[in-house]
Amino acid sequence: MKINICIPVFNEEENLPSFIKSLDSYLSKFDNKNFELNVVFYNDGSSDNSLEILKKTEYEVISELNNKGLGKAISMLFEYSIQDNVDGVIKLDCDGQMDINEIDHYLQKIEKEPFDLLQGNRFEKSNNFKLSFFKKLGIIFFRLIFRFLGMKIKDSSNGFIYVSKKWLEDFKVIGHYNAAQQILLDTKLRGLNYSEVNVTIENRKSGKSFVGIRYPFNVISSMIGLIVYRRTNKILTIPGIVTLLAALFLLINDVFLWMRQIEEKIISNQITVLMFIIGTQLLSLGLVTEFLKKQKLFKYILN
């Protein structure tokens, strides 16, 4: 199996040297003949010396002039991997928090069963990892959301993941901010199979995390966007048609009352007009969305 190890990078000059050294060591010892591993870095407009450090390696480096966000970086790495005709992607970070050697856990699991998504779980092995109160609250919040959706996932924000070729074929990431929860949600919406892998996550020693107060709001909005994208007919088109039919029924009733001179105006019920407006907007938005999806234009609008 051909597997791309995909690594997004943004201002990680302090962490990259040790990460690359660990990566070199892991690959030099790797001897599983069932897998061909290739490494791809994506420099997301770093303003420090990250790109210069990456250029000195033997690995594939994709670089963006300006910072676009982690979600965009992951999308570009996935797109590159699709063009590279891989059988799967392992994505991890280079901030020193993840153990490169634990890539083996993912490979061993997909050797036994062809999962479409393997999600890292830090809460079984990472005894020394510390979370702030607000991060703990956020993890519990999203865990409950996914439990409501029918997914028993303990660590929805973990960036150490594997996705299969099947998962990559029709993937969608809304916006540029982040992709972790969207990857899980998209797996559920598309009916793909998934599992968790216990991994070790260390506390960040240098650099700065992008997670802040706006994190849950951006994540929730992107998840809603993904649901609309995947369920356009259920959320927009069909409700639009139903609303228009209800408005038409009310209109017929209004005309009937007017003809019998019970009402002075043809349209006596303001709800009729409101329902026509809402129904038309929902139906129009649904049809336009479906058209753009079929024309492969939707990603350019949302991204």
C-alpha positions as CSV (number, residue, x, y, z in Angstrom):
1,M,0.0,0.0,0.0
2,K,1.2,3.5,-0.9
3,I,0.8,5.8,2.1
4,N,1.5,9.5,2.2
5,I,2.6,10.9,5.6
6,C,1.2,14.4,5.4
7,I,2.5,17.2,7.7
8,P,1.2,20.8,7.8
9,V,3.7,23.4,9.0
10,F,3.2,26.9,10.2
11,N,6.0,28.7,12.1
12,E,7.6,25.6,13.6
13,E,11.3,26.4,13.2
14,E,11.9,25.5,16.9
15,N,10.3,22.1,16.6
16,L,11.2,21.1,13.0
17,P,14.8,20.0,13.6
18,S,14.0,17.5,16.2
19,F,10.9,16.3,14.4
20,I,12.8,15.8,11.1
21,K,15.5,13.9,13.0
22,S,12.9,11.6,14.5
23,L,11.2,11.2,11.1
24,D,14.5,10.2,9.5
25,S,15.2,7.7,12.2
26,Y,11.7,6.2,11.9
27,L,11.9,5.8,8.2
28,S,15.4,4.4,8.2
29,K,14.3,1.6,10.5
30,F,10.9,1.0,8.8
31,D,10.9,-2.5,7.2
32,N,7.2,-3.4,6.7
33,K,7.2,-4.5,3.0
34,N,3.4,-4.1,2.8
35,F,3.7,-0.3,2.8
36,E,5.5,2.3,0.8
37,L,5.8,5.5,2.8
38,N,6.2,8.9,1.3
39,V,6.5,12.2,3.3
40,V,4.9,15.4,2.2
41,F,5.2,18.7,4.1
42,Y,2.9,21.7,3.5
43,N,4.3,25.0,4.5
44,D,1.3,27.3,5.2
45,G,2.9,30.7,4.7
46,S,5.4,30.5,7.6
47,S,7.0,33.8,8.5
48,D,9.9,32.2,10.3
49,N,12.6,29.9,9.0
50,S,10.4,26.8,8.7
51,L,10.5,26.7,4.8
52,E,14.3,27.0,4.8
53,I,14.6,24.1,7.2
54,L,12.2,22.0,5.0
55,K,14.1,22.8,1.8
56,K,17.2,21.2,3.3
57,T,15.5,17.8,3.6
58,E,14.9,15.2,1.0
59,Y,11.2,15.2,1.5
60,E,8.4,16.7,-0.8
61,V,7.6,20.2,0.2
62,I,4.5,22.2,-0.9
63,S,4.6,25.8,0.1
64,E,2.0,28.6,0.3
65,L,3.1,32.2,0.2
66,N,0.5,33.4,2.7
67,N,-1.0,31.7,5.7
68,K,-4.4,30.2,4.8
69,G,-5.2,28.1,7.9
70,L,-5.0,24.5,9.0
71,G,-8.2,23.5,7.2
72,K,-6.8,24.7,3.9
73,A,-3.4,23.0,4.5
74,I,-5.1,19.7,5.2
75,S,-7.2,20.0,2.1
76,M,-4.2,20.8,-0.1
77,L,-2.3,17.8,1.4
78,F,-5.3,15.5,0.6
79,E,-5.7,16.9,-2.9
80,Y,-2.0,16.3,-3.5
81,S,-2.3,12.8,-2.2
82,I,-5.3,12.1,-4.5
83,Q,-3.2,13.2,-7.5
84,D,-0.4,11.0,-6.2
85,N,-2.8,8.0,-6.3
86,V,-2.1,6.9,-2.8
87,D,-4.0,4.2,-0.9
88,G,-4.2,6.3,2.2
89,V,-2.9,9.2,4.2
90,I,-1.5,9.5,7.7
91,K,-1.7,13.1,8.9
92,L,0.2,14.3,12.0
93,D,1.7,17.5,13.3
94,C,5.3,18.5,13.7
95,D,5.0,20.5,16.9
96,G,6.7,17.8,19.0
97,Q,3.5,16.6,20.6
98,M,3.1,13.4,18.6
99,D,5.3,10.3,18.6
100,I,6.2,9.5,15.0
101,N,6.9,5.8,15.9
102,E,3.2,5.4,16.7
103,I,2.5,5.5,12.9
104,D,3.0,1.8,13.3
105,H,-0.2,1.5,15.3
106,Y,-2.2,2.9,12.4
107,L,-0.5,0.6,9.8
108,Q,-1.0,-2.5,12.0
109,K,-4.6,-1.7,12.3
110,I,-5.3,-1.2,8.6
111,E,-3.4,-4.4,7.9
112,K,-6.1,-6.3,9.9
113,E,-9.1,-4.3,8.7
114,P,-9.6,-1.7,5.9
115,F,-10.8,1.3,8.0
116,D,-11.7,4.5,6.2
117,L,-10.8,6.7,9.2
118,L,-8.6,6.0,12.2
119,Q,-8.8,8.7,14.8
120,G,-6.1,9.2,17.4
121,N,-7.2,9.1,21.0
122,R,-4.9,10.8,23.6
123,F,-6.9,9.9,26.7
124,E,-5.8,6.3,27.2
125,K,-2.0,6.7,27.1
126,S,-1.1,10.4,27.5
127,N,-0.8,10.5,31.3
128,N,1.4,13.6,31.4
129,F,-0.7,15.6,28.9
130,K,-2.4,18.6,30.4
131,L,-5.4,20.5,29.1
132,S,-6.7,23.8,30.1
133,F,-10.2,24.1,31.6
134,F,-11.6,25.6,28.4
135,K,-10.0,22.9,26.2
136,K,-11.4,20.2,28.4
137,L,-14.8,21.8,28.2
138,G,-14.5,22.0,24.4
139,I,-13.5,18.3,24.1
140,I,-16.5,17.2,26.3
141,F,-18.8,19.5,24.3
142,F,-17.8,18.0,20.9
143,R,-17.7,14.5,22.4
144,L,-21.4,14.9,23.3
145,I,-22.2,16.3,19.8
146,F,-20.7,13.2,18.2
147,R,-22.4,10.9,20.7
148,F,-25.7,12.5,19.7
149,L,-24.8,11.8,16.0
150,G,-24.1,8.2,16.9
151,M,-20.3,8.3,17.0
152,K,-18.5,7.0,20.0
153,I,-15.4,9.2,19.7
154,K,-13.4,10.2,22.8
155,D,-11.0,12.6,21.2
156,S,-12.6,14.6,18.3
157,S,-9.9,17.2,18.1
158,N,-6.9,14.9,17.7
159,G,-4.8,15.7,14.6
160,F,-3.1,12.3,14.4
161,I,-5.3,10.5,11.8
162,Y,-5.4,8.0,8.9
163,V,-7.8,8.3,6.0
164,S,-8.2,5.7,3.2
165,K,-8.3,6.1,-0.5
166,K,-12.1,5.7,-0.4
167,W,-12.4,8.5,2.2
168,L,-10.3,10.8,0.0
169,E,-12.4,10.2,-3.2
170,D,-15.2,12.6,-2.2
171,F,-13.8,14.5,0.8
172,K,-14.9,18.0,1.7
173,V,-13.5,20.5,4.1
174,I,-15.5,23.7,4.6
175,G,-13.4,26.8,5.2
176,H,-9.8,27.2,6.2
177,Y,-9.8,27.2,10.0
178,N,-9.7,23.5,11.0
179,A,-10.7,20.1,9.7
180,A,-10.6,17.7,12.7
181,Q,-14.3,17.6,13.5
182,Q,-15.3,17.9,9.9
183,I,-13.3,14.8,9.0
184,L,-15.2,12.9,11.7
185,L,-18.6,14.3,10.7
186,D,-18.0,13.7,7.0
187,T,-17.2,10.0,7.8
188,K,-20.5,9.7,9.5
189,L,-22.5,11.5,6.8
190,R,-21.0,9.3,4.1
191,G,-21.5,6.1,6.0
192,L,-17.8,5.2,6.1
193,N,-16.3,3.0,8.8
194,Y,-14.0,4.3,11.5
195,S,-12.1,3.4,14.7
196,E,-9.8,4.9,17.2
197,V,-6.1,4.4,17.9
198,N,-4.6,5.1,21.3
199,V,-1.7,7.5,20.9
200,T,0.7,9.5,23.1
201,I,0.4,13.3,23.1
202,E,3.0,15.4,24.9
203,N,2.6,19.0,26.0
204,R,3.8,21.6,23.5
205,K,7.3,22.7,24.4
206,S,7.6,25.6,22.0
207,G,5.5,27.5,19.5
208,K,1.9,28.5,19.8
209,S,-1.3,26.6,19.4
210,F,-3.9,28.1,17.0
211,V,-6.8,27.1,19.3
212,G,-8.5,30.1,20.9
213,I,-11.8,31.4,22.0
214,R,-13.2,31.5,18.5
215,Y,-12.4,27.8,18.0
216,P,-15.8,26.3,18.9
217,F,-17.7,28.9,16.9
218,N,-15.7,28.4,13.8
219,V,-15.8,24.6,14.1
220,I,-19.6,24.5,14.6
221,S,-20.2,26.9,11.7
222,S,-18.1,24.7,9.4
223,M,-19.9,21.6,10.6
224,I,-23.2,23.1,9.8
225,G,-21.9,24.1,6.3
226,L,-20.7,20.5,5.8
227,I,-24.1,19.1,6.8
228,V,-25.8,21.5,4.3
229,Y,-23.4,20.4,1.6
230,R,-23.9,16.7,2.2
231,R,-27.7,16.9,2.9
232,T,-28.7,19.7,0.5
233,N,-32.0,18.0,-0.6
234,K,-33.1,17.2,3.0
235,I,-32.2,20.6,4.4
236,L,-33.0,23.0,1.5
237,T,-34.6,21.5,-1.5
238,I,-37.3,19.3,0.0
239,P,-38.3,21.8,2.8
240,G,-38.4,24.5,0.1
241,I,-40.9,22.4,-2.0
242,V,-43.0,21.6,1.0
243,T,-43.1,25.2,2.1
244,L,-44.2,26.3,-1.4
245,L,-46.9,23.7,-1.5
246,A,-48.2,24.8,1.8
247,A,-48.1,28.4,0.6
248,L,-50.0,27.4,-2.6
249,F,-52.7,25.7,-0.4
250,L,-53.1,28.9,1.7
251,L,-53.2,31.0,-1.5
252,I,-56.0,28.8,-2.9
253,N,-57.9,29.2,0.3
254,D,-57.4,33.0,0.3
255,V,-58.7,33.2,-3.3
256,F,-61.7,31.1,-2.4
257,L,-62.5,33.4,0.5
258,W,-62.2,36.5,-1.7
259,M,-64.4,35.0,-4.4
260,R,-67.1,34.4,-1.9
261,Q,-66.6,38.0,-0.7
262,I,-65.7,36.8,2.8
263,E,-62.4,38.7,2.5
264,E,-61.8,42.0,0.8
265,K,-58.3,41.2,-0.4
266,I,-57.2,38.3,-2.7
267,I,-54.4,37.5,-0.3
268,S,-55.7,38.1,3.2
269,N,-53.2,36.0,5.1
270,Q,-49.7,37.5,5.4
271,I,-48.4,34.0,6.3
272,T,-49.0,33.0,2.7
273,V,-46.6,35.7,1.4
274,L,-44.0,34.8,4.0
275,M,-44.2,31.1,3.2
276,F,-43.8,31.8,-0.5
277,I,-40.7,33.9,0.2
278,I,-39.2,31.3,2.5
279,G,-40.0,28.4,0.2
280,T,-38.6,30.2,-2.9
281,Q,-35.4,31.0,-1.1
282,L,-34.9,27.5,0.3
283,L,-35.7,25.8,-3.1
284,S,-33.5,28.3,-5.1
285,L,-30.6,27.9,-2.7
286,G,-30.9,24.1,-2.8
287,L,-31.0,23.9,-6.6
288,V,-28.1,26.3,-7.0
289,T,-26.1,24.3,-4.4
290,E,-26.8,21.0,-6.2
291,F,-25.8,22.6,-9.6
292,L,-22.5,23.9,-8.2
293,K,-21.7,20.6,-6.6
294,K,-22.3,18.8,-9.9
295,Q,-20.2,21.3,-11.8
296,K,-17.4,20.9,-9.2
297,L,-17.5,24.7,-8.5
298,F,-18.6,24.5,-4.9
299,K,-15.1,24.1,-3.4
300,Y,-14.0,27.4,-5.1
301,I,-16.9,29.3,-3.5
302,L,-16.5,27.9,0.1
303,N,-12.7,27.7,0.0
